[in-house]
């Protein structure tokens, strides 16, 4: 009897390991600000997958969702950021109807516009995530969250400290320098200031042509 119990325990252990081996993972990336891609993987799935629903959370103050790219399963894909619940919803349905596909590797890329300055976790809302196989039964999986962090800076943007008498017109240099600025084709800067102390008067002596600036509500925008 003891031997049979031990054998059953071993079988259950291997079965549990098989389930846990199926995982959905978002990779960790370290990147410069801008449009970025974050890979999402489905690993060790052996069932024919017919439908997927993922609810994904990220810091919407740091990143904004753009699209999904390079999807690996044939079928209908939908991805949308729902601002009312502050979550990205990604859904998939296999085509043709009634078919399914196995996967063990990359599923797709999540594309964001990353502002930088701070990192952001990218996490699954597991309670609302679902993977369905042929026969319309749910597939168990573990979920591994990812993150986005800013790479080491390759330059600086700086303003000078100035001391001036009240009432004077002042010129405050804006300096951009560093090895990463060898082929810049666009710049957007936002500078906040105290409207009770300063009044914006304009820009002068720009090192680049086509620079425009405007101020509203204590925020100066330079493009």
C-alpha positions in Angstrom: 0.0 0.0 0.0 2.8 2.4 0.9 4.5 1.7 -2.4 1.3 2.5 -4.4 0.9 5.8 -2.4 4.5 6.7 -3.2 4.0 5.9 -6.9 0.8 8.0 -7.0 2.7 10.9 -5.4 5.4 10.7 -8.0 2.8 10.7 -10.8 1.0 13.7 -9.4 4.3 15.6 -8.9 5.3 15.1 -12.5 1.8 16.1 -13.6 2.0 19.3 -11.6 5.5 20.0 -13.0 4.1 19.6 -16.5 1.3 22.2 -15.9 3.7 24.7 -14.2 6.1 24.4 -17.2 3.5 26.2 -19.3 4.2 29.8 -18.8 3.3 33.2 -20.2 6.2 35.7 -19.8 6.8 39.4 -20.4 10.5 40.1 -20.9 12.5 42.8 -19.0 13.9 45.4 -21.2 16.3 48.3 -20.7 15.9 50.9 -23.4 16.2 54.5 -24.4 13.0 56.6 -24.3 10.8 56.5 -27.5 8.8 53.9 -29.2 9.9 50.5 -27.7 9.0 46.8 -28.2 8.5 44.4 -25.3 8.4 40.7 -26.2 5.6 38.5 -24.7 6.3 34.7 -24.8 4.2 31.6 -24.4 6.5 28.7 -23.4 6.0 24.9 -23.5 2.4 24.9 -24.6 1.5 21.6 -26.2 -2.3 22.0 -26.6 -3.9 23.5 -29.7 -4.8 27.0 -28.6 -8.0 28.5 -30.0 -8.5 31.7 -27.9 -6.5 34.0 -25.6 -7.4 36.9 -23.3 -4.8 38.9 -21.5 -5.3 41.9 -19.2 -2.0 43.7 -18.7 -1.2 46.6 -16.4 1.6 49.2 -16.8 2.4 52.7 -15.5 0.4 54.9 -17.9 2.2 58.0 -16.6 5.4 56.6 -18.0 4.3 54.7 -21.1 1.4 54.8 -23.5 0.3 51.8 -25.6 0.8 52.0 -29.3 0.0 48.6 -30.9 1.0 44.9 -31.0 3.4 43.7 -33.6 4.8 40.4 -35.0 2.0 38.1 -33.8 2.9 34.4 -34.2 -0.5 32.7 -34.2 -2.8 32.7 -37.2 -6.2 34.3 -36.4 -7.9 37.4 -35.3 -6.1 39.8 -32.9 -7.4 42.8 -31.0 -5.5 45.0 -28.6 -6.7 48.1 -26.9 -5.8 50.2 -23.8 -9.0 50.8 -21.7 -8.4 54.0 -19.8 -11.4 53.5 -17.5 -9.8 50.5 -15.9 -6.2 51.5 -16.8 -5.4 48.2 -18.4 -4.3 46.9 -21.8 -6.6 44.1 -23.2 -5.2 41.7 -25.8 -7.5 39.0 -27.3 -7.0 36.3 -29.9 -9.2 33.9 -31.8 -7.8 31.2 -34.0 -9.0 30.9 -37.6 -10.4 29.0 -39.4 -13.1 28.3 -36.8 -12.6 25.1 -34.8 -8.8 24.9 -35.4 -6.0 25.7 -32.9 -2.3 26.1 -32.8 0.5 25.0 -30.5 3.2 27.5 -29.4 6.5 27.4 -27.6 8.2 30.8 -27.9 7.5 34.3 -28.8 3.8 35.2 -29.1 4.0 38.9 -30.0 5.6 42.3 -29.3 3.9 44.9 -27.1 4.8 48.4 -28.5 4.7 51.4 -26.2 5.7 55.0 -26.4 8.1 55.3 -23.4 8.7 58.7 -21.9 11.7 57.6 -19.8 12.8 59.0 -16.5 11.2 56.2 -14.4 10.8 52.5 -14.8 7.5 50.7 -15.2 6.4 47.2 -14.3 4.3 45.4 -16.9 2.1 42.9 -15.0 -0.7 40.4 -15.8 -4.1 40.8 -14.2 -4.2 37.0 -13.8 -7.8 36.9 -12.6 -8.9 38.1 -16.0 -6.4 36.2 -18.1 -7.6 33.1 -20.0 -6.1 30.6 -22.5 -8.5 28.2 -24.2 -7.7 25.0 -26.2 -9.6 23.0 -28.7 -12.7 21.6 -26.9 -13.1 25.0 -25.2 -11.5 24.1 -21.9 -9.1 26.4 -20.1 -5.4 25.8 -20.1 -3.5 26.3 -16.9 -0.3 28.5 -17.0 2.0 30.4 -14.8 2.4 34.2 -15.5 5.7 36.0 -15.2 5.7 39.8 -15.2 8.2 42.0 -17.0 9.5 45.6 -16.7 10.8 48.5 -18.7 13.8 50.6 -17.4 15.7 53.4 -19.0 19.2 52.7 -20.4 22.2 54.8 -19.3 21.9 58.3 -20.6 24.1 59.3 -23.6 23.9 63.0 -23.1 22.5 65.9 -21.0 19.9 68.6 -21.3 20.6 71.5 -18.9 19.5 75.0 -17.9 21.8 77.5 -16.3 21.4 78.9 -12.8 21.1 82.7 -13.0 21.0 85.6 -10.5 19.4 88.8 -11.8 17.8 91.9 -10.4 14.0 92.0 -10.3 12.5 93.5 -13.5 15.4 92.7 -15.8 15.1 90.8 -19.0 17.2 87.6 -18.7 18.6 85.1 -21.1 18.7 81.5 -19.8 20.8 79.2 -22.0 19.4 75.7 -22.8 22.3 73.3 -23.5 22.1 69.9 -25.1 25.3 67.9 -25.4 26.5 64.3 -25.4 27.5 61.4 -27.7 23.9 60.4 -28.2 23.0 63.5 -30.0 24.9 63.0 -33.3 21.9 62.7 -35.6 18.9 64.3 -33.9 15.9 65.0 -36.2 13.3 66.1 -33.6 13.3 67.7 -30.1 10.5 68.4 -27.6 11.3 70.0 -24.3 8.8 71.1 -21.6 10.0 73.6 -19.0 7.9 74.6 -16.1 8.2 78.1 -14.4 6.5 80.2 -11.9 4.2 82.7 -13.7 4.1 84.9 -10.6 7.8 85.5 -10.9 8.6 85.1 -14.6 7.0 86.0 -17.9 8.0 84.2 -21.1 9.3 86.6 -23.8 10.6 84.3 -26.6 13.6 82.4 -27.8 16.8 83.7 -29.4 20.1 82.6 -30.8 19.0 79.0 -31.5 21.6 76.6 -32.8 19.0 74.9 -34.9 16.7 76.3 -37.5 12.9 75.8 -37.2 12.7 75.9 -33.4 9.4 77.2 -32.1 8.2 77.7 -28.5 5.0 78.7 -26.7 4.1 79.1 -23.1 0.8 78.5 -21.3 -0.1 78.1 -17.7 3.5 78.1 -16.5 4.6 75.5 -19.0 7.0 76.4 -21.8 7.0 73.9 -24.7 9.9 74.0 -27.2 9.8 72.0 -30.5 
